[in-house]
């Protein structure tokens, strides 16, 4: 076992910084062989620091130190201590200027944090602790300074030089070089610093704020991507207007810039005034991006823009508070997306991600609270718990307070803490102070890990027309936490009569004007509610709108689920009833493979395909069977192959029985007009491609001809890729290979489209065998150093092609371990995320679990294992 275990950082150890930095002057000299960074820090002692620190300690990582000066005087090596990861300068005065010169090699930086090169351009990624890879600095979010940055580079190779804030000076230098100076008037932590230098095309637009200020909007891309910026610019303007109207937040600089880079560990980064985006998250045109990509880009552009206030103007005190900015901002971008499209569909998508992936995280070895108590490597905590569950926590506050009081609380939060680095407690306190609500117990959502289980019991007393509902909550043990306290959660309820009408929910017999939907507040382990004047036994509509991130246990009958599918006025619960019915039937087939398939599921899907439902976007979602990943998560000890066989059998049964309805659906939703991104047009394409995929799943020859024709005639990537995906997942091998070859030849010059081509194959049971995946990794377009390529092949194979990844011989596990070990030397952040599928080894039967464990042990024994991967593997194996 590795002995040089990384140090664990604890929230309880937090101390205010001993020194503060008021101003930073940076000068970058960029060359092909490296970069020289000149840093001047205006430093002063922190009056809130207890005692008096003798020495200034600055963080560093892989820096070559060239010079140190204190108040203009050069220091000899004996006057400071360069420890590699620390620069210690003893005996400093109360106020001083410190000059540090470092040399770095961005062209060799495969970790993609700090300053690195992507496609010939210099760019940065400093969150969470990348700035220390650029220069020595107190690299923590509660040290906030004003930055002035001068960038010098060859003018012909790097005509565009960008940083945070406003462009205040520029000019030419000797030897064909030039410079640009940027000044950011707002104090910020160093994780929000950004720099870009390259030969880029600028696409621009204007936005007029609510106070009449004109903002210059710019997107910088490589010349080949100049035609793919319009959607991002439009999304940005919609985001800016929405944030003014819904939150009263106006943009504060004169310029807002976005840069697209091909090599990026994350989706995007909200650096103040200069957002850096993964190319896949900003570039789109109808012929190269699917509907889902367009929607994702709109959401990510909004997310990063919203961070200007929820993350930049008000930032987090320490990295334990990461959800302060990420959870709040994910909630904000989700509400924005709901307003831009179908609110019900957006809620379904968010709940699906939570129930499939975040609940799995809560039940695994890396389970942690929304506000973690400790970590070894902060990069491992950019998780679904921090982001998605954190957003649900904010959503519950919104539900408990209502929109008006929540807006009042957010206004108070922004006004009270503008320019500060604060905590989740500060956020909740602002909501309390604005609303008058006591949210002390609610804070447990930030402190306790795990997914609460709400068990529902009901009884009906006809003689008194009383319906009683008992709700009991419990939270399972997670690593390091047991015996958890009940949490304060909102549980939204409706009751339906035999005609599907919503019943008044009278909590007392004399209540005259009762609502038909109530938010029940649970604070104890068990609550009992009585509803009066209920003339017949109702069907409960539980947890409407997924009002809390919990599992609900209730003994629905299949007839009740059928009733809810067609009769519930809550769109989310209609979808959820369909999922529960399909899950129940598939699980029955897992236990009894020869059992007949319940025809009620067929009836439900036939009704959906009848085209009488006004919300076709909801129908498109309801036609999707529960995923294998979700079925695995619901199983105590999943047999992946049995799950795959049962789900496949249900799909074949439905597609065979509904062939004529599916063909009608396909033809009815064919649209030869110009591409539109409206919710209605997106729903039509989704229904059309779902019908085609189902028909090809049963190897229907007419559907094969339809797919080939759709592929050849497609005017947009949604239809082209939809046809190709359907063929790739069919047994029409000749047509499959024909389309794959043609698609690559057509799009080989576009990296983002090629990544989709990789993903379709890696996710396919028919085309994504391990041997095929290994072959994809030898393809000229694949690059192990590019995170998008890694995710599109290795990540998709291990995360989506589950029956192949969990093959009985364990070869999929060994393959993933090999790739993690190789990636760990190049990019530890990506390697740590990639290893995650192996961490759930205890969930599976011994035949699979032991093979997964052995693969983890293979990774653990790697020489020089990074802190990122070590933490994940160690926590997965500890207690063995």
C-alpha positions in Angstrom: 0.0 0.0 0.0 1.3 3.5 -0.9 2.8 5.2 2.1 3.1 8.8 1.0 -0.6 9.4 1.5 -1.7 12.9 0.6 -2.6 15.2 3.5 -6.3 15.4 4.3 -7.7 19.0 4.6 -10.4 19.5 7.1 -13.1 22.2 7.3 -12.6 22.4 11.0 -9.0 23.5 10.5 -10.0 26.6 8.6 -8.2 29.8 9.7 -8.3 33.2 8.1 -5.2 34.1 6.0 -2.3 35.6 7.8 -1.7 38.0 5.0 -3.9 39.7 2.4 -3.0 40.9 -1.1 -4.6 44.2 -2.2 -3.2 44.4 -5.7 -1.4 42.1 -8.1 0.6 43.3 -11.1 1.4 40.6 -13.6 3.6 40.6 -16.6 3.7 37.6 -18.9 6.4 37.2 -21.5 5.2 34.4 -23.7 7.6 32.4 -25.9 7.4 29.1 -27.8 9.8 27.5 -25.3 8.0 28.7 -22.2 6.7 31.8 -20.3 8.3 34.1 -17.8 5.9 35.5 -15.3 6.7 38.7 -13.3 4.4 39.1 -10.3 4.3 42.1 -7.9 2.1 41.7 -4.9 1.0 44.5 -2.6 0.8 42.6 0.7 -0.4 43.5 4.2 -1.0 41.6 7.4 -4.6 40.5 8.1 -5.8 42.3 11.2 -8.3 39.4 11.8 -5.5 36.8 12.0 -4.9 35.7 15.6 -1.4 36.3 16.7 1.4 37.4 14.4 2.8 35.3 11.6 6.6 35.8 11.1 6.8 34.4 7.6 4.8 34.9 4.4 3.9 31.6 2.8 2.9 31.4 -0.9 1.7 28.3 -2.7 3.5 27.0 -5.8 3.5 24.0 -8.1 6.2 23.0 -10.5 7.6 26.5 -10.8 11.2 27.4 -11.6 12.0 30.4 -9.4 14.3 33.0 -11.0 14.1 36.0 -8.6 12.6 37.4 -5.4 12.6 41.0 -4.3 11.2 42.5 -1.1 10.3 46.2 -1.4 12.6 46.5 -4.4 15.6 44.7 -2.8 16.8 41.5 -4.3 16.8 38.6 -1.9 19.5 35.9 -1.9 18.6 32.3 -1.7 19.4 32.3 2.0 16.7 34.9 2.6 13.8 32.7 1.5 12.9 29.1 1.4 11.8 27.6 -1.9 10.2 24.3 -0.9 8.7 23.5 -4.3 5.1 23.7 -3.2 5.8 26.7 -1.0 7.8 29.9 -1.1 8.5 31.0 2.5 9.8 34.5 3.1 10.5 35.1 6.8 10.7 38.4 8.7 8.4 40.4 6.5 7.0 43.9 7.6 3.4 44.7 8.1 3.0 46.1 4.6 5.3 45.4 1.6 5.7 44.7 -2.1 6.9 41.3 -3.1 8.3 40.7 -6.6 8.6 37.1 -7.9 9.8 36.0 -11.3 9.0 32.4 -12.4 9.6 30.4 -15.5 7.0 27.8 -16.6 6.6 25.6 -19.7 2.9 25.8 -20.8 3.6 23.8 -24.0 4.5 20.7 -21.8 1.5 21.1 -19.4 -0.7 18.1 -20.2 -2.6 18.6 -16.8 -4.5 21.5 -18.4 -4.4 23.5 -15.2 -2.6 26.8 -14.7 -1.2 28.1 -18.0 -1.1 25.7 -20.9 -1.3 25.5 -24.7 -4.3 24.2 -26.7 -4.3 24.1 -30.5 -1.4 26.6 -30.5 -3.0 29.1 -28.2 -2.1 30.0 -24.6 -4.9 29.7 -22.1 -5.5 29.2 -18.4 -7.6 27.2 -16.0 -7.0 28.3 -12.4 -10.0 26.8 -10.5 -9.5 25.3 -8.1 -5.7 25.5 -7.4 -4.2 26.1 -10.8 -2.9 29.7 -10.2 -0.1 28.3 -8.1 1.2 26.6 -11.3 1.7 30.1 -12.8 3.4 32.0 -10.0 3.8 31.8 -6.2 0.7 33.2 -4.5 -1.6 32.6 -1.5 -3.8 30.3 -3.6 -7.1 30.3 -1.6 -10.4 31.9 -2.5 -10.6 34.2 0.6 -7.6 36.2 -0.6 -9.2 38.7 -3.0 -7.1 41.3 -4.9 -7.4 43.6 -7.9 -5.4 42.4 -10.9 -3.5 44.3 -13.6 -2.1 42.1 -16.3 0.3 42.9 -19.1 0.7 40.2 -21.8 3.7 40.3 -24.2 4.0 37.9 -27.2 4.9 37.6 -30.9 2.4 39.7 -32.8 2.1 37.5 -35.8 1.6 34.2 -33.9 -0.5 35.7 -31.1 -2.4 38.8 -32.3 -5.1 38.4 -29.7 -4.1 38.9 -26.1 -6.8 38.7 -23.4 -7.2 38.8 -19.7 -9.8 39.9 -17.1 -11.4 43.3 -17.0 -11.0 46.1 -19.5 -8.3 46.7 -22.1 -6.4 49.8 -20.8 -3.2 49.9 -22.9 -1.6 48.3 -25.9 1.4 48.8 -28.2 4.2 47.3 -30.2 7.6 46.1 -28.9 10.9 45.2 -30.5 11.4 42.0 -32.5 7.9 41.8 -33.8 6.3 41.5 -30.4 3.4 43.5 -28.9 1.6 43.9 -25.6 -1.9 44.5 -24.2 -2.6 45.5 -20.6 -5.8 44.6 -18.9 -7.2 45.9 -15.6 -10.0 44.4 -13.5 -11.5 46.9 -11.2 -13.2 44.3 -9.0 -11.3 42.3 -6.4 -11.3 38.6 -7.1 -9.6 35.4 -5.8 -6.8 34.1 -8.0 -8.9 31.1 -9.2 -10.9 33.6 -11.4 -7.7 34.9 -13.2 -7.7 34.2 -16.9 -5.3 34.7 -19.8 -5.6 33.8 -23.5 -3.2 34.5 -26.3 -3.7 33.2 -29.9 -4.6 33.7 -33.5 -8.3 33.9 -33.1 -11.3 35.3 -34.9 -13.6 37.7 -32.9 -17.4 37.5 -33.3 -19.1 40.4 -31.5 -22.5 41.7 -30.5 -24.0 44.3 -28.2 -26.3 44.2 -25.2 -28.0 47.2 -23.6 -28.5 46.7 -19.8 -31.6 47.8 -17.9 -29.9 51.0 -16.9 -29.0 51.8 -20.5 -25.3 50.8 -20.5 -24.0 49.2 -23.7 -21.9 46.1 -23.2 -19.5 44.8 -25.8 -20.0 41.0 -26.2 -17.2 39.1 -27.8 -16.6 35.4 -28.6 -13.1 34.3 -29.7 -12.7 31.1 -31.7 -10.3 29.5 -34.2 -11.0 30.7 -37.8 -12.6 27.4 -38.8 -15.3 27.8 -36.1 -16.3 31.4 -37.0 -19.8 30.3 -38.2 -20.7 28.5 -35.0 -21.0 31.4 -32.5 -24.5 32.9 -33.2 -26.3 30.5 -30.8 -23.9 31.2 -27.9 -24.2 35.0 -28.5 -28.0 34.8 -28.5 -27.9 32.6 -25.4 -25.7 35.1 -23.7 -28.1 38.0 -24.4 -31.1 36.0 -23.2 -29.2 35.1 -20.0 -28.2 38.7 -19.3 -31.8 39.9 -19.8 -33.2 37.0 -17.7 -30.8 37.8 -14.8 -31.9 41.4 -14.8 -35.6 40.5 -14.8 -35.6 37.6 -12.4 -32.8 38.5 -10.0 -32.2 42.2 -10.6 -28.6 41.6 -11.5 -26.9 43.9 -14.1 -23.6 43.2 -15.7 -20.8 45.4 -14.3 -17.9 45.5 -16.8 -17.8 47.2 -20.3 -16.8 43.9 -22.0 -17.9 40.3 -21.7 -15.7 37.8 -23.5 -15.9 34.0 -24.2 -13.1 32.0 -25.7 -13.5 28.4 -27.1 -10.6 26.0 -26.6 -10.4 22.3 -27.6 -8.4 21.1 -24.6 -10.3 21.7 -21.4 -10.9 19.5 -18.3 -14.3 20.9 -17.5 -17.3 22.4 -19.5 -16.5 26.0 -19.0 -15.0 28.5 -16.5 -16.6 31.8 -15.2 -13.4 33.8 -15.0 -14.4 37.5 -14.4 -15.2 39.0 -17.8 -13.3 36.3 -19.7 -15.1 33.0 -19.7 -13.1 30.1 -21.1 -15.2 27.3 -22.6 -14.7 23.8 -23.8 -15.3 24.1 -27.5 -18.1 21.4 -27.3 -19.9 23.7 -24.9 -20.1 26.8 -27.0 -19.8 26.0 -30.7 -23.0 25.1 -32.6 -24.7 25.2 -35.9 -27.7 23.2 -37.1 -25.5 21.0 -39.3 -22.9 20.2 -36.6 -24.8 20.2 -33.3 -27.9 18.3 -32.1 -30.9 19.7 -30.3 -29.5 18.5 -27.0 -26.2 20.2 -27.8 -28.0 23.5 -28.5 -29.9 23.3 -25.2 -26.7 22.3 -23.3 -24.8 25.3 -24.8 -27.6 27.7 -23.8 -27.6 26.3 -20.2 -23.8 26.4 -19.9 -23.5 29.9 -21.3 -26.2 31.0 -18.8 -24.5 29.2 -15.9 -21.2 30.8 -16.5 -22.8 34.3 -17.0 -24.9 33.9 -13.8 -21.6 33.2 -11.9 -20.8 36.9 -12.4 -22.8 37.5 -9.3 -23.3 34.1 -7.7 -19.6 33.2 -7.6 -17.6 36.2 -8.7 -19.0 39.3 -7.0 -19.9 37.0 -4.1 -17.4 34.1 -3.9 -16.8 31.2 -1.5 -14.6 31.6 1.5 -12.9 28.2 1.1 -13.4 25.2 -1.1 -15.6 23.4 1.4 -18.2 26.1 0.4 -18.0 25.2 -3.3 -21.7 24.6 -3.5 -22.3 28.1 -2.3 -21.6 29.3 -5.9 -22.1 26.1 -7.9 -25.4 24.8 -6.3 -26.9 28.3 -6.4 -25.9 28.9 -10.0 -27.0 25.5 -11.2 -30.4 26.3 -9.7 -30.4 29.6 -11.5 -29.5 28.1 -14.8 -32.1 25.4 -14.4 -34.8 28.0 -13.8 -33.6 29.9 -16.9 -33.7 26.7 -19.0 -37.2 26.0 -17.7 -38.3 29.4 -18.8 -36.7 29.1 -22.2 -38.3 25.7 -23.0 -40.5 23.1 -21.3 -40.4 23.4 -17.6 -41.7 19.9 -17.1 -39.1 18.3 -19.4 -36.3 20.3 -17.7 -37.5 19.0 -14.3 -37.5 15.4 -15.7 -34.0 15.8 -17.0 -32.7 17.1 -13.7 -34.4 14.4 -11.7 -33.2 11.7 -14.0 -29.6 12.9 -13.5 -30.1 13.0 -9.8 -31.8 9.6 -9.4 -29.4 7.8 -11.8 -26.1 9.3 -10.9 -26.2 11.6 -7.9 -28.1 9.0 -5.8 -25.4 6.5 -6.9 -22.7 8.9 -5.7 -24.6 9.3 -2.3 -24.6 5.5 -2.0 -20.9 5.0 -2.9 -17.5 5.3 -1.3 -17.1 8.9 -2.3 -20.4 10.0 -0.7 -20.0 13.4 0.9 -22.2 16.2 2.2 -23.1 19.2 0.0 -20.6 21.0 2.2 -17.8 18.4 2.7 -16.0 18.1 6.0 -12.7 17.0 4.4 -10.9 16.3 1.2 -7.4 15.2 0.0 -7.7 16.8 -3.5 -10.3 19.5 -4.1 -10.6 18.6 -7.8 -12.3 15.4 -6.8 -15.2 17.4 -5.3 -16.5 18.9 -8.4 -19.3 16.4 -8.1 -23.0 15.9 -8.7 -23.5 16.3 -5.0 -21.9 19.7 -5.0 -23.6 20.9 -8.2 -26.9 19.0 -8.7 -27.8 18.2 -5.1 -26.6 21.6 -4.1 -29.0 23.1 -6.6 -31.9 20.9 -5.1 -31.1 22.3 -1.7 -31.5 25.8 -3.0 -34.6 24.8 -4.8 -36.1 23.5 -1.5 -35.4 26.9 0.1 -37.2 28.5 -2.9 -40.2 26.1 -2.4 -40.3 26.7 1.4 -40.1 30.5 1.1 -42.0 31.1 -2.2 -40.7 33.1 -5.1 -41.2 36.6 -3.6 -39.4 35.9 -0.3 -36.7 33.9 -2.1 -36.0 37.0 -4.3 -35.9 39.2 -1.3 -33.4 36.8 0.3 -31.2 36.7 -2.8 -31.2 40.5 -3.0 -30.1 40.7 0.6 -27.4 38.0 0.1 -25.9 39.9 -2.9 -26.2 43.3 -1.2 -24.8 42.2 2.1 -21.9 40.2 0.8 -20.9 42.0 -2.5 -17.1 41.8 -2.8 -16.8 39.2 -0.1 -15.8 35.5 0.3 -18.5 33.8 2.3 -20.1 30.5 3.4 -23.2 28.5 2.8 -24.3 29.6 6.3 -24.2 33.2 5.1 -26.5 32.3 2.2 -29.0 30.5 4.4 -28.8 33.4 7.0 -29.7 35.9 4.3 -32.8 33.8 3.4 -33.8 33.6 7.1 -33.3 37.3 7.6 -35.3 38.2 4.5 -38.2 35.8 5.1 -38.4 35.5 8.9 -38.3 31.7 8.5 -36.1 29.6 10.9 -33.9 27.4 8.7 -31.6 26.0 11.4 -32.7 22.4 10.9 -32.6 22.9 7.1 -28.9 23.4 7.3 -28.5 19.7 7.9 -28.9 19.3 4.1 -25.5 20.9 3.9 -24.0 18.8 6.6 -25.3 15.2 6.1 -24.5 13.0 3.2 -26.8 10.4 1.7 -30.2 10.3 0.0 -33.2 10.4 2.4 -35.8 7.7 2.0 -39.4 8.8 2.5 -41.7 5.9 3.2 -45.4 6.6 2.7 -48.3 4.8 4.3 -52.0 5.8 3.8 -55.4 4.7 5.0 -58.9 5.9 4.1 -61.9 6.0 6.5 -65.1 6.2 4.4 -67.4 6.8 7.4 -65.7 10.1 8.2 -64.4 10.8 4.7 -60.9 11.1 6.1 -57.7 10.3 4.3 -54.6 9.8 6.5 -51.1 10.0 5.1 -48.0 9.0 7.2 -44.6 10.1 5.9 -41.5 8.6 7.6 -38.0 9.8 6.6 -34.7 8.0 7.2 -31.2 8.6 5.9 -28.8 5.7 5.3 -25.3 5.6 6.7 -22.5 6.9 4.5 -18.7 6.8 5.0 -18.0 8.6 8.2 -21.6 9.4 9.0 -24.2 7.3 10.8 -27.3 7.9 13.0 -28.4 11.0 11.1 -31.0 13.5 12.2 -34.2 14.1 10.3 -34.0 16.9 7.8 -36.4 19.7 6.9 -37.8 18.9 3.5 -40.8 20.1 1.4 -43.0 17.3 0.1 -45.5 18.5 -2.5 -48.8 16.5 -2.5 -51.9 16.2 -4.6 -54.9 13.8 -4.3 -56.9 12.6 -7.3 -60.5 11.3 -7.5 -61.7 8.5 -9.8 -62.1 11.0 -12.7 -58.6 12.4 -12.3 -59.8 15.6 -10.7 -57.6 17.2 -8.1 -59.3 17.2 -4.6 -59.2 20.1 -2.1 -56.6 19.2 0.6 -58.5 20.2 3.8 -56.3 19.8 6.9 -59.4 20.5 9.1 -63.1 19.8 8.5 -64.1 23.4 8.6 -61.4 24.6 6.1 -63.5 26.2 3.3 -61.0 27.3 0.7 -58.4 24.6 0.6 -55.8 24.3 -2.2 -55.6 21.2 -4.4 -51.9 21.0 -3.9 -50.0 21.5 -0.7 -46.3 21.6 0.3 -46.1 19.4 3.4 -43.1 20.2 5.6 -41.3 17.2 7.1 -39.1 17.9 10.1 -39.5 14.8 12.2 -38.7 11.1 11.6 -42.5 10.6 11.1 -45.4 12.9 10.4 -49.1 12.1 10.0 -51.5 14.3 8.0 -55.3 14.0 7.9 -57.3 15.3 5.0 -61.0 15.8 5.4 -64.0 15.8 3.1 -62.6 13.2 0.8 -65.7 11.4 -0.6 -63.8 8.3 -2.0 -60.4 6.7 -1.6 -58.1 9.0 -3.6 -55.0 8.1 -5.6 -52.0 10.1 -4.1 -49.8 12.2 -6.3 -46.6 12.1 -4.2 -43.6 14.4 -4.3 -45.0 16.5 -7.2 -42.4 18.2 -9.3 -39.7 16.2 -7.4 -39.9 18.8 -4.6 -37.1 17.2 -2.6 -34.1 15.0 -3.7 -35.4 11.8 -1.9 -36.5 8.3 -2.7 -40.2 7.7 -2.2 -41.4 4.2 -1.1 -45.1 3.6 -1.6 -47.0 0.4 -2.6 -48.5 1.7 -5.9 -50.5 -0.8 -7.8 -50.0 -1.0 -11.5 -53.6 0.2 -12.0 -52.8 3.3 -9.9 -49.7 3.9 -12.0 -51.7 3.6 -15.2 -54.2 6.1 -13.8 -51.5 8.6 -12.9 -49.8 8.2 -16.4 -53.0 9.4 -18.0 -54.7 11.4 -15.3 -52.2 13.3 -13.1 -52.2 17.1 -13.7 -48.6 17.2 -12.6 -46.5 16.4 -15.7 -43.5 15.2 -13.7 -45.6 12.7 -11.9 -47.1 11.4 -15.1 -43.6 10.7 -16.4 -42.6 9.2 -13.0 -45.6 6.9 -13.0 -44.6 5.6 -16.4 -41.0 5.0 -15.2 -42.2 3.2 -12.1 -44.6 1.0 -14.2 -41.8 0.1 -16.6 -39.3 -0.5 -13.8 -41.8 -2.8 -12.0 -42.3 -4.9 -15.2 -38.6 -5.1 -16.1 -37.7 -6.1 -12.5 -40.3 -8.9 -12.7 -38.6 -10.2 -15.9 -35.2 -10.1 -14.2 -36.5 -12.4 -11.5 -38.7 -14.5 -13.9 -37.2 -14.3 -17.4 -40.0 -16.5 -18.8 -42.8 -14.4 -17.4 -45.3 -12.7 -19.7 -45.0 -8.9 -20.1 -47.8 -7.0 -18.5 -49.9 -5.6 -21.4 -50.7 -2.5 -19.3 -47.4 -1.1 -20.3 -48.3 -1.6 -24.0 -51.6 0.2 -23.4 -49.8 3.1 -21.8 -47.3 3.5 -24.7 -50.1 3.1 -27.3 -52.0 5.9 -25.7 -48.9 8.1 -25.7 -48.4 7.5 -29.4 -52.1 8.4 -30.2 -51.2 12.1 -30.8 -53.9 13.4 -28.5 -51.5 14.7 -25.9 -50.9 18.5 -26.3 -47.5 18.4 -24.6 -45.5 16.4 -27.2 -42.2 17.3 -25.4 -43.5 15.4 -22.4 -44.6 12.5 -24.6 -41.1 12.3 -26.1 -39.7 11.9 -22.5 -42.4 9.4 -21.5 -41.5 7.2 -24.4 -38.0 6.6 -23.0 -37.7 3.4 -21.0 -35.8 3.6 -17.7 -32.1 3.4 -18.5 -29.9 0.4 -17.6 -27.9 2.7 -15.3 -31.1 3.6 -13.4 -32.2 -0.1 -13.2 -28.7 -1.0 -11.9 -28.9 1.8 -9.3 -32.3 0.4 -8.1 -31.0 -3.1 -7.7 -29.5 -4.2 -4.4 -27.0 -6.5 -6.2 -27.5 -5.9 -9.9 -27.0 -8.6 -12.5 -26.1 -6.3 -15.4 -26.6 -8.9 -18.1 -30.0 -9.9 -16.8 -31.0 -6.2 -16.6 -29.9 -5.7 -20.2 -31.8 -8.8 -21.4 -35.0 -7.9 -19.6 -35.0 -4.3 -20.8 -34.2 -5.4 -24.3 -37.1 -7.9 -24.2 -39.5 -5.2 -23.1 -38.3 -2.8 -25.8 -38.6 -5.5 -28.5 -42.1 -6.4 -27.2 -43.3 -2.8 -27.4 -41.7 -2.0 -30.7 -43.1 -5.2 -32.3 -46.6 -4.6 -31.0 -46.6 -0.9 -31.8 -45.0 -1.1 -35.2 -47.8 0.6 -37.1 -48.1 3.3 -34.4 -44.4 3.9 -34.5 -44.4 4.3 -38.3 -47.3 6.7 -38.0 -45.5 8.7 -35.3 -42.4 8.8 -37.5 -44.2 10.1 -40.6 -46.4 12.5 -38.6 -43.4 14.1 -37.1 -41.4 14.4 -40.3 -40.7 18.1 -41.0 -39.0 19.2 -44.2 -39.0 22.9 -43.4 -36.1 25.0 -42.1 -34.4 24.0 -38.9 -36.1 25.5 -35.8 -35.0 25.3 -32.2 -38.5 25.8 -30.7 -39.7 23.3 -28.0 -42.3 22.0 -30.5 -39.7 21.4 -33.2 -37.4 19.7 -30.8 -40.2 17.4 -29.6 -41.0 16.4 -33.1 -37.5 15.4 -33.9 -37.2 13.6 -30.6 -40.4 11.6 -31.3 -39.3 10.9 -34.8 -35.9 9.6 -33.8 -37.3 7.6 -30.9 -39.7 5.8 -33.2 -37.0 5.1 -35.7 -34.7 3.7 -33.0 -37.4 1.4 -31.7 -38.2 0.1 -35.1 -34.5 -0.6 -35.9 -34.2 -2.3 -32.5 -36.4 -5.0 -34.0 -34.5 -4.9 -37.3 -37.4 -3.7 -39.3 -36.4 -3.5 -43.0 -38.7 -0.6 -43.8 -37.3 1.3 -40.9 -33.8 0.6 -42.2 -34.7 2.2 -45.5 -36.2 5.1 -43.7 -33.1 5.6 -41.6 -30.8 5.5 -44.7 -33.0 8.0 -46.4 -33.1 10.2 -43.3 -29.4 10.1 -43.0 -28.8 11.0 -46.6 -31.4 13.8 -46.7 -30.9 15.2 -43.2 -30.6 19.0 -43.1 -29.5 19.1 -39.4 -27.2 17.0 -37.1 -30.1 15.9 -34.9 -31.7 14.0 -37.7 -28.4 12.8 -39.3 -27.0 11.6 -36.0 -30.3 10.1 -35.0 -30.5 8.0 -38.1 -26.9 6.9 -37.7 -27.3 6.0 -34.1 -30.4 3.9 -34.9 -28.5 2.0 -37.6 -25.4 1.6 -35.3 -27.6 0.0 -32.7 -29.3 -2.4 -35.1 -28.1 -5.7 -36.6 -27.9 -4.2 -40.1 -24.1 -4.5 -40.1 -23.5 -3.5 -43.7 -25.6 -0.4 -43.5 -24.1 0.4 -40.1 -20.5 0.4 -41.4 -21.5 2.2 -44.6 -23.0 5.1 -42.6 -20.1 5.2 -40.1 -17.5 5.5 -42.9 -19.5 8.1 -44.7 -20.1 10.2 -41.6 -16.4 10.3 -40.7 -15.3 11.2 -44.2 -17.8 14.0 -44.2 -17.0 15.5 -40.8 -13.3 14.5 -40.2 -12.2 18.1 -40.1 -14.6 19.0 -37.3 -13.3 17.8 -33.9 -16.7 18.3 -32.1 -18.6 16.2 -34.7 -15.9 13.5 -34.7 -16.4 13.2 -30.9 -20.1 12.5 -31.5 -19.0 9.8 -34.0 -16.8 8.3 -31.4 -19.5 8.3 -28.7 -22.2 6.7 -30.9 -19.9 3.7 -31.4 -18.5 3.5 -27.9 -22.1 3.5 -26.4 -23.4 0.8 -28.8 -23.9 -2.8 -27.8 -23.7 -3.7 -31.5 -20.7 -1.6 -32.4 -19.0 -0.9 -29.1 -17.3 -4.1 -28.1 -14.1 -3.8 -26.2 -12.1 -4.7 -29.3 -13.9 -2.0 -31.2 -13.2 0.5 -28.5 -9.5 -0.3 -28.5 -9.5 0.1 -32.2 -11.1 3.6 -31.8 -8.2 4.6 -29.6 -5.8 3.9 -32.4 -7.8 6.0 -34.8 -5.9 9.1 -36.1 -8.6 11.4 -34.7 -8.2 10.0 -31.1 -5.8 11.8 -28.7 -5.4 10.6 -25.2 -4.2 14.1 -24.2 -7.5 15.6 -25.2 -10.2 15.2 -22.5 -13.1 15.4 -24.9 -11.7 12.5 -26.9 -11.1 10.5 -23.8 -14.6 11.1 -22.5 -16.2 10.3 -25.9 -14.5 6.9 -26.1 -13.4 5.6 -22.8 -15.8 7.5 -20.6 -18.8 6.6 -22.8 -17.8 2.9 -23.0 -17.5 2.6 -19.2 -20.5 4.9 -18.3 -23.1 4.0 -21.0 -22.2 0.7 -22.7 -22.9 -1.1 -19.4 -23.6 -4.6 -20.5 -20.3 -4.6 -22.4 -18.3 -2.9 -19.7 -19.6 -5.3 -17.1 -18.8 -8.3 -19.3 -18.3 -11.5 -17.2 -14.6 -12.0 -18.0 -13.7 -8.7 -16.3 -11.9 -7.4 -19.4 -13.8 -4.1 -19.4 -12.6 -3.4 -15.8 -9.0 -4.2 -16.6 -9.2 -2.0 -19.7 -10.4 0.9 -17.7 -7.7 0.4 -15.1 -5.1 0.4 -17.8 -6.4 3.7 -19.2 -6.6 5.3 -15.8 -3.0 4.5 -15.1 -1.9 5.9 -18.4 -3.9 9.0 -18.1 -2.7 9.6 -14.5 0.7 10.6 -15.9 -0.9 13.0 -18.3 -3.9 14.5 -16.6 -4.7 13.4 -13.1 -8.1 15.2 -13.0 -9.4 13.3 -15.9 -8.0 10.0 -14.7 -9.7 10.5 -11.3 -13.1 11.0 -13.0 -12.6 8.1 -15.3 -12.0 5.6 -12.5 -15.3 6.3 -10.9 -17.3 3.3 -12.4 -14.9 0.9 -10.6 -15.6 2.5 -7.2 -19.0 0.8 -6.8 -17.5 -2.7 -6.6 -19.2 -3.5 -3.4 -22.6 -3.1 -5.0 -22.1 -6.0 -7.4 -22.2 -9.8 -6.9 -18.8 -11.3 -6.0 -18.1 -12.5 -9.5 -18.1 -8.9 -10.8 -17.2 -7.1 -7.6 -14.0 -8.9 -7.1 -12.9 -8.2 -10.6 -13.7 -4.5 -10.2 -11.8 -4.5 -6.9 -8.8 -6.1 -8.5 -8.8 -3.5 -11.2 -8.8 -0.8 -8.5 -5.9 -2.5 -6.8 -4.1 -2.5 -10.1 -4.5 1.3 -10.2 -3.5 1.6 -6.5 -0.1 -0.1 -7.2 0.9 2.3 -9.9 4.2 4.0 -9.2 3.8 7.8 -8.6 0.0 7.7 -8.4 -1.4 11.3 -8.3 -3.2 12.7 -5.3 -6.4 12.9 -7.4 -6.5 9.2 -8.3 -5.1 8.1 -5.0 -8.0 9.7 -3.0 -10.7 8.0 -5.1 -9.0 4.6 -5.1 -8.1 4.7 -1.4 -11.6 5.7 -0.3 -13.0 2.9 -2.6 -10.8 0.2 -1.1 -10.6 1.4 2.6 -12.2 -1.0 5.0 -11.6 -4.0 2.8 
